[in-house]
Amino acid sequence: MKLSQVYMDARKAFATQEDIQTAGLLARDLLCHITGKTREKLLTDMDMYVSDDVINQMNEACSRVMEGEPLAYVLQQWDFYGMTLHVDNHVLIPRDDTCAVTELAIKKSLFLDTSPRILDLCTGSGCIGLAIASRVKDARVTLADISKDALTVAKKNVAAQKLTGRVSCMAVDALAAPTAFLGKFDLIVSNPPYITTEEMEQLPDSVKNFEPHLALHGGTDGLDFYRAIAKNFTAALKPGGYLCFEFGMGQGDDVCRILEENGYTILERKQDFNDRERAVLAQYGRKED
């Protein structure tokens, strides 16, 4: 069978669930991944014949996507902030929404003292911390998560991005007080679990059935991690240090209140690409001049 026929069969299958443009993009991305070809090379090689192994892999991948599994998990990679990161079902898929908190953290990190120490708490794939390390060339970043499986993914991404010299990984429970061994940081950034108990039941099947609940559920009101981090992890900040959070829709006022109750001054609140408020930057103690 030629590549062109494999592509057309996949597009036809996806078109039973998606519009024809989306179906074509799904078929192309899967075929590129399975064959190892770039999009440009795939176009020029459409008349080439493929092995039965490629056909079987493509059929299996198409079935997984049509059964609701996110494309990122089938591909085992996803793009975020100019990086292609390894992902699997032990970590959340990096989303464009997270660019808001990432940009806040990068902007502040660029103006910190030389060789700033940054902690990415509840790191998952490591996407936020790695984006900071890639843009702030002297930053020393620690990726922290309670999940050993998530840290395995993060370590793969550190190596793939060639950042092992400045980025380390550590098991840390965001709901507990940090040990002194963790050290002191200029800035802590976190995209913690923030889905409420009620919202967990209403998640789309592609999220509910495939993405890790450990990284999603933030307690009855979705704010458990914000309370714990603001209370406990101030001890891991240098004097006048910064805390940067992502939060869910409509949680901004509550998160800022939690920060202020724990001695922080709100410096900036930021919207995502959909003009929804999504992130906050705060400083412990008095606002800087």
Helices and strands as residue ranges (DSSP letters): H 3-14, H 20-35, H 39-44, H 52-66, H 71-75, E 77-80, E 83-86, G 96-98, H 99-109, E 117-121, H 127-135, E 140-145, H 148-160, E 167-171, G 180-182, E 185-190, H 197-200, H 205-208, G 213-215, H 224-232, G 233-236, E 237-246, H 252-261, E 264-271, E 277-284
